């Protein structure tokens, strides 16, 4: 049953020394506030990183040619490795590859080309792709479609444009079916793609045009070369092992020394994503450890203050025992005071944390800022765990003072000054 008198007594005790109660509670308040904020902004960083790679398969591997650093098979070092379409057949034999997409970029990596529509011009990235690339990097489509097999087979002069290209070149006009100029060659727009990524990479994809790989080769006289390969591994295939097999196959094709690790560049999403996830797991536990340590410091403060309070109330406790109060009732009284103090301070910390998170969320959702962070969030389960930790901390803080209070003898208590 709820004993209202006991709760009034607890409240009167806490109010009897307001400054001391406030300073003690502030330690708990600050500890739980730090815990909530660290967990929230850790999730913000994690969400921001995931957005950076949204739409890309986590089993993705990119490989491109670089300069050899070792002599091999009568060939001197310093050769530039240039992939060719014959490499597609060689890589297709590897059993671990699920999707393989040769890619070309007009002007080479990092290069942009002037694109025109009517009197408007702009500088954009132009990529030559196969339909399989849409299975490696996922896009949404505001209109139309991606490149298909007939586009490749018939070398159609069609283009899929990003939303940045559409906004700059067409504005509110529907671009589907219109013709744009890429270095003097006209391409018909058949789709408008919307990237799922954010940040610099998202902006780059939004300002990219995709044309059929075969059309780019013939329209811009690019010969038999391939700029780089994008591929994904089949489920269950080890990423580093697939990278090793791909390097070996391409090294054989281009007479590269097996020990020359710099001749072929690569980006292995397997390893990168695994490392990022490991970092955030560590960050999660560091947040709990640091926040927990700060909270523990507040709990120690509560325990010390409760000991002082018990000492100040020695005579009162002695009178209670002389009138028949049991040790259990004395322990219950002190424990309740400790739990109430820590819980009120902790819940205030949770509320303050939620308020700060709400303000930060509103700021980070502003599209004008273009920050690489997601909205800071703390799940309900985390809040419930924090509340449970608060109650446990309050009980822990009251153990020693309660034990001391229960050990006080009535006669000695009444003699105490």
C-alpha positions as CSV (number, residue, x, y, z in Angstrom):
1,X,0.0,0.0,0.0
2,X,1.1,3.6,-0.7
3,X,2.0,5.3,2.6
4,X,1.5,9.0,1.9
5,X,3.0,10.0,5.2
6,X,6.3,8.2,4.5
7,X,6.6,10.0,1.1
8,X,5.9,13.3,2.7
9,X,8.6,12.5,5.3
10,X,11.1,11.7,2.5
11,X,10.2,14.9,0.7
12,X,10.7,16.9,3.9
13,X,14.1,15.3,4.5
14,X,15.3,16.1,1.0
15,X,14.0,19.7,1.3
16,X,15.7,20.2,4.7
17,X,19.0,21.0,3.0
18,X,18.2,22.1,-0.5
19,X,21.7,23.2,-1.5
20,X,23.2,19.8,-0.5
21,X,20.4,17.9,-2.1
22,X,20.8,19.9,-5.4
23,X,24.5,19.4,-5.6
24,X,24.2,15.7,-4.9
25,X,21.5,15.3,-7.4
26,X,23.4,17.2,-10.0
27,X,26.1,14.5,-10.2
28,X,23.5,11.9,-11.1
29,X,21.7,14.3,-13.5
30,X,25.0,15.0,-15.3
31,X,26.0,11.4,-15.5
32,X,22.7,10.2,-17.1
33,X,22.6,13.3,-19.4
34,X,26.1,12.5,-20.7
35,X,25.1,8.8,-21.2
36,X,22.0,9.7,-23.2
37,X,23.8,12.3,-25.3
38,X,26.8,10.1,-26.1
39,X,24.5,7.3,-27.2
40,X,22.3,9.6,-29.3
41,X,25.2,11.3,-31.1
42,X,27.0,8.0,-31.6
43,X,23.8,6.8,-33.4
44,X,23.9,10.1,-35.4
45,X,27.4,9.4,-36.6
46,X,26.5,5.9,-37.5
47,X,23.4,6.9,-39.4
48,X,25.4,9.5,-41.2
49,X,28.0,7.0,-42.3
50,X,25.3,4.6,-43.4
51,X,23.8,7.3,-45.5
52,X,27.1,7.9,-47.2
53,X,27.1,4.4,-48.5
54,X,23.3,3.9,-48.9
55,X,22.4,2.2,-52.1
56,X,25.8,0.5,-52.4
57,X,26.1,-3.2,-51.7
58,X,28.1,-4.1,-48.6
59,X,29.7,-7.0,-50.6
60,X,31.0,-4.6,-53.2
61,X,34.5,-4.6,-54.7
62,X,36.0,-1.9,-57.1
63,X,39.3,-2.6,-59.0
64,X,41.2,-0.3,-61.3
65,X,44.5,-0.2,-63.1
66,X,47.5,1.7,-61.7
67,X,51.3,1.8,-62.4
68,X,53.5,-1.3,-62.0
69,X,56.3,-1.0,-59.5
70,X,58.1,-4.3,-60.4
71,X,59.7,-5.7,-63.6
72,X,58.1,-8.9,-64.7
73,X,58.2,-11.3,-67.6
74,X,60.6,-9.1,-69.5
75,X,58.5,-6.0,-69.0
76,X,60.0,-3.0,-67.1
77,X,58.3,-1.3,-64.1
78,X,56.4,1.9,-64.5
79,X,53.8,0.5,-67.0
80,X,50.3,1.8,-66.7
81,X,47.8,-1.1,-66.4
82,X,44.9,-0.5,-68.8
83,X,41.9,-2.9,-68.4
84,X,40.3,-4.1,-71.6
85,X,37.0,-5.8,-72.5
86,X,38.7,-9.2,-72.8
87,X,39.1,-9.0,-69.0
88,X,35.4,-9.2,-68.6
89,X,35.4,-12.8,-69.8
90,X,38.3,-13.7,-67.5
91,X,36.6,-12.3,-64.5
92,X,33.3,-13.8,-65.4
93,X,34.9,-17.2,-64.8
94,X,35.5,-16.5,-61.2
95,X,32.8,-18.5,-59.2
96,X,32.6,-16.0,-56.4
97,X,31.4,-13.0,-58.4
98,X,27.6,-12.4,-58.4
99,X,27.4,-9.2,-60.5
100,X,30.1,-7.8,-62.7
101,X,29.9,-4.3,-64.2
102,X,32.7,-2.8,-66.4
103,X,32.6,1.0,-66.3
104,X,34.0,3.9,-68.3
105,X,34.2,7.5,-67.4
106,X,34.4,10.2,-70.0
107,X,37.6,12.2,-69.4
108,X,38.9,9.7,-66.9
109,X,38.5,9.5,-63.1
110,X,37.5,12.9,-61.6
111,X,37.0,14.4,-65.0
112,X,33.8,16.3,-66.0
113,X,32.4,17.0,-69.4
114,X,30.3,19.9,-70.8
115,X,26.7,18.9,-71.3
116,X,24.3,21.1,-73.1
117,X,20.5,21.5,-73.6
118,X,19.3,24.3,-75.7
119,X,21.2,27.4,-74.6
120,X,22.1,25.9,-71.2
121,X,25.4,24.2,-70.4
122,X,26.9,22.5,-67.4
123,X,29.8,20.4,-66.3
124,X,28.9,16.9,-65.2
125,X,30.3,13.4,-64.8
126,X,29.5,11.0,-67.7
127,X,29.7,7.3,-67.1
128,X,29.4,4.4,-69.5
129,X,27.7,1.4,-67.8
130,X,26.0,-1.9,-68.3
131,X,22.5,-2.7,-66.8
132,X,24.2,-4.9,-64.2
133,X,25.5,-1.7,-62.4
134,X,21.9,-1.0,-61.3
135,X,22.2,-4.3,-59.2
136,X,25.4,-3.1,-57.6
137,X,24.4,0.5,-56.8
138,X,20.7,1.0,-56.1
139,X,18.9,4.1,-57.4
140,X,15.4,5.4,-57.2
141,X,13.8,6.9,-60.3
142,X,11.9,10.1,-60.4
143,X,11.0,9.2,-64.0
144,X,11.9,6.6,-66.7
145,X,14.3,3.8,-66.3
146,X,18.0,2.8,-66.2
147,X,20.0,1.4,-69.2
148,X,18.8,-1.9,-70.5
149,X,20.2,-4.8,-72.6
150,X,18.7,-3.4,-75.9
151,X,20.5,-0.1,-75.3
152,X,23.8,-2.1,-75.0
153,X,23.1,-4.4,-78.0
154,X,21.9,-1.6,-80.4
155,X,24.4,1.0,-79.1
156,X,21.5,3.4,-78.5
157,X,22.3,7.0,-77.8
158,X,20.3,7.3,-74.6
159,X,21.1,8.7,-71.2
160,X,19.9,8.4,-67.6
161,X,20.5,11.7,-65.7
162,X,20.8,12.4,-62.0
163,X,18.5,14.8,-60.3
164,X,21.2,17.5,-60.1
165,X,21.6,17.4,-63.9
166,X,17.8,17.6,-64.3
167,X,17.5,20.6,-62.0
168,X,20.3,22.5,-63.6
169,X,19.5,21.7,-67.3
170,X,15.8,21.3,-67.4
171,X,14.3,23.0,-64.3
172,X,10.6,22.3,-64.0
173,X,10.5,20.9,-67.6
174,X,10.0,17.1,-68.0
175,X,13.3,15.8,-69.4
176,X,12.1,12.4,-70.6
177,X,12.4,12.2,-74.4
178,X,14.4,15.4,-74.7
179,X,17.9,15.4,-76.2
180,X,21.0,16.6,-74.5
181,X,24.5,17.2,-76.0
182,X,27.5,15.4,-74.5
183,X,30.7,16.8,-76.2
184,X,28.7,17.5,-79.3
185,X,26.9,14.1,-79.5
186,X,23.1,14.0,-78.9
187,X,21.6,11.6,-76.4
188,X,17.9,11.1,-75.6
189,X,17.0,11.2,-71.9
190,X,15.2,8.0,-70.9
191,X,15.4,8.2,-67.1
192,X,16.0,10.4,-64.1
193,X,17.8,8.7,-61.2
194,X,17.8,9.7,-57.6
195,X,20.8,8.6,-55.5
196,X,20.3,7.2,-52.0
197,X,23.6,8.5,-50.8
198,X,24.4,11.8,-49.1
199,X,27.4,14.1,-48.7
200,X,30.0,14.6,-51.4
201,X,29.4,11.2,-53.1
202,X,25.7,11.8,-53.1
203,X,26.2,15.1,-54.8
204,X,28.5,13.6,-57.4
205,X,26.0,10.9,-58.3
206,X,23.2,13.5,-58.5
207,X,25.4,15.3,-61.1
208,X,26.1,12.2,-63.2
209,X,24.8,11.0,-66.5
210,X,24.8,7.3,-67.3
211,X,25.0,6.2,-71.0
212,X,25.3,2.6,-72.4
213,X,28.9,1.3,-72.2
214,X,29.0,0.2,-75.8
215,X,27.6,3.6,-77.0
216,X,30.3,5.5,-75.1
217,X,33.0,3.4,-76.7
218,X,31.9,4.0,-80.3
219,X,30.6,7.6,-79.9
220,X,33.8,8.9,-78.2
221,X,36.3,6.5,-79.9
222,X,37.4,4.9,-76.6
223,X,38.6,1.7,-78.2
224,X,38.6,-1.5,-76.3
225,X,39.5,-0.2,-72.9
226,X,37.6,-0.5,-69.6
227,X,38.1,2.2,-66.9
228,X,37.5,0.0,-63.9
229,X,35.3,-2.8,-62.7
230,X,32.6,-2.9,-60.1
231,X,31.5,-6.3,-58.8
232,X,29.6,-7.9,-55.9
233,X,30.3,-11.3,-54.3
234,X,27.9,-14.1,-54.0
235,X,26.4,-14.7,-50.5
236,X,28.8,-16.5,-48.3
237,X,31.9,-15.6,-50.3
238,X,34.7,-14.0,-48.3
239,X,35.5,-10.5,-49.5
240,X,39.3,-10.6,-49.1
241,X,39.5,-13.9,-50.8
242,X,37.5,-12.6,-53.7
243,X,39.8,-9.6,-54.0
244,X,42.8,-11.9,-54.0
245,X,41.3,-14.0,-56.9
246,X,40.4,-10.9,-58.9
247,X,43.9,-9.5,-58.5
248,X,45.5,-12.9,-59.6
249,X,43.2,-13.1,-62.7
250,X,44.0,-9.5,-63.8
251,X,47.7,-9.9,-63.0
252,X,47.8,-12.9,-65.3
253,X,46.0,-11.0,-68.0
254,X,48.3,-8.0,-67.9
255,X,51.7,-9.7,-67.1
256,X,51.9,-8.1,-63.6
257,X,54.2,-9.6,-60.9
258,X,52.2,-11.5,-58.3
259,X,54.0,-9.6,-55.6
260,X,53.3,-6.1,-57.1
261,X,50.5,-4.9,-54.8
262,X,50.4,-1.4,-56.2
263,X,49.8,-2.2,-59.9
264,X,46.0,-2.8,-59.3
265,X,44.1,-0.4,-57.0
266,X,41.0,-1.7,-55.1
267,X,38.3,-0.6,-52.7
268,X,36.9,-3.5,-50.7
269,X,33.5,-2.6,-49.1
270,X,33.6,-5.9,-47.2
271,X,36.6,-4.7,-45.1
272,X,35.7,-1.1,-44.9
273,X,32.1,-1.7,-43.8
274,X,33.3,-4.3,-41.3
275,X,35.8,-1.8,-39.8
276,X,33.2,1.0,-39.6
277,X,30.7,-1.3,-37.9
278,X,33.5,-2.4,-35.4
279,X,34.3,1.3,-34.7
280,X,30.6,2.0,-33.8
281,X,30.4,-1.1,-31.6
282,X,33.4,0.2,-29.7
283,X,31.9,3.7,-29.6
284,X,28.6,2.3,-28.2
285,X,30.4,0.5,-25.3
286,X,32.7,3.5,-24.7
287,X,29.6,5.6,-24.3
288,X,28.2,3.3,-21.8
289,X,31.5,3.0,-19.9
290,X,32.1,6.8,-19.8
291,X,28.5,7.6,-19.1
292,X,28.4,4.9,-16.5
293,X,31.6,6.1,-14.8
294,X,30.2,9.6,-14.6
295,X,26.9,8.2,-13.2
296,X,28.9,6.1,-10.7
297,X,30.6,9.2,-9.5
298,X,27.2,10.8,-8.9
299,X,26.1,7.6,-7.1
300,X,29.1,7.7,-4.8
301,X,28.2,11.3,-4.0
302,X,24.7,10.3,-3.1
303,X,26.0,7.5,-0.9
304,X,28.3,9.9,1.0
305,X,25.5,12.5,1.5
306,X,23.2,9.8,2.7
307,X,25.8,8.7,5.3
308,X,26.0,12.3,6.5
309,X,22.3,12.5,6.6
310,X,22.1,9.3,8.7
311,X,24.7,10.7,11.1
312,X,22.7,13.9,11.5
313,X,19.6,11.9,12.2
314,X,21.2,9.5,14.7
315,X,18.9,10.6,17.6
316,X,15.8,10.4,15.4
317,X,16.7,6.8,14.3
318,X,17.4,5.9,18.0
319,X,14.0,7.2,19.0
320,X,12.3,5.2,16.2
321,X,14.0,2.1,17.4
322,X,13.1,2.8,21.0
323,X,9.5,3.1,19.9
324,X,9.6,-0.3,18.2
325,X,10.9,0.4,14.6
326,X,12.5,-2.7,13.2
327,X,15.9,-2.7,11.4
328,X,14.0,-3.5,8.1
329,X,11.8,-0.3,8.4
330,X,14.9,1.8,9.0
331,X,16.7,0.3,6.0
332,X,13.6,0.8,3.9
333,X,13.4,4.5,4.9
334,X,17.0,5.2,4.0
335,X,16.8,3.2,0.8
336,X,13.7,5.0,-0.3
337,X,15.3,8.4,0.2
338,X,18.3,7.3,-1.8
339,X,16.2,5.8,-4.7
340,X,13.9,8.9,-4.8
341,X,16.8,11.3,-4.9
342,X,18.7,9.4,-7.7
343,X,15.5,8.7,-9.7
344,X,14.3,12.3,-9.7
345,X,17.8,13.6,-10.7
346,X,18.2,10.9,-13.3
347,X,14.8,11.4,-14.9
348,X,15.6,15.1,-15.1
349,X,18.8,14.2,-16.9
350,X,16.9,11.9,-19.3
351,X,14.4,14.7,-20.0
352,X,17.2,17.3,-20.5
353,X,18.9,14.8,-22.9
354,X,15.7,14.3,-24.9
355,X,15.3,18.0,-25.2
356,X,18.9,18.5,-26.4
357,X,18.4,15.7,-28.9
358,X,15.2,17.2,-30.2
359,X,16.9,20.6,-30.8
360,X,19.9,18.9,-32.4
361,X,17.6,16.8,-34.6
362,X,15.8,19.9,-35.8
363,X,19.1,21.5,-36.7
364,X,20.6,18.5,-38.4
365,X,17.5,18.0,-40.5
366,X,18.1,21.4,-42.2
367,X,19.0,20.5,-45.8
368,X,20.9,23.7,-46.2
369,X,23.6,22.5,-43.8
370,X,24.5,19.3,-45.7
371,X,26.1,17.8,-42.7
372,X,27.4,14.2,-42.8
373,X,25.3,13.2,-39.8
374,X,22.0,11.5,-39.3
375,X,19.3,12.6,-36.8
376,X,20.5,11.8,-33.2
377,X,18.2,9.2,-31.7
378,X,17.9,7.2,-28.5
379,X,15.6,4.2,-28.6
380,X,12.9,3.4,-26.1
381,X,14.8,0.3,-25.0
382,X,17.8,2.5,-24.2
383,X,15.7,4.9,-22.1
384,X,14.2,2.0,-20.2
385,X,17.6,0.6,-19.5
386,X,18.8,4.0,-18.3
387,X,15.8,4.2,-16.0
388,X,16.5,0.7,-14.7
389,X,20.2,1.8,-14.1
390,X,18.9,4.8,-12.2
391,X,16.8,2.7,-9.8
392,X,19.7,0.2,-9.4
393,X,22.1,3.1,-8.8
394,X,19.8,4.6,-6.2
395,X,19.6,1.2,-4.4
396,X,23.4,0.8,-4.6
397,X,23.9,4.3,-3.2
398,X,21.6,3.5,-0.2
399,X,23.1,0.2,0.8
400,X,25.9,1.5,3.0
401,X,23.9,4.3,4.7
402,X,21.0,2.0,5.3
403,X,23.3,-0.7,6.8
404,X,24.8,2.0,9.1
405,X,21.4,3.2,10.1
406,X,20.2,-0.3,10.9
407,X,23.3,-0.9,13.2
408,X,22.6,2.1,15.4
409,X,21.7,1.1,18.9
410,X,18.9,3.2,20.6
411,X,20.8,3.9,23.9
412,X,24.0,5.1,22.1
413,X,21.9,7.1,19.6
414,X,20.1,9.0,22.4
415,X,23.4,9.9,24.0
416,X,24.9,11.2,20.7
417,X,25.4,14.9,20.4
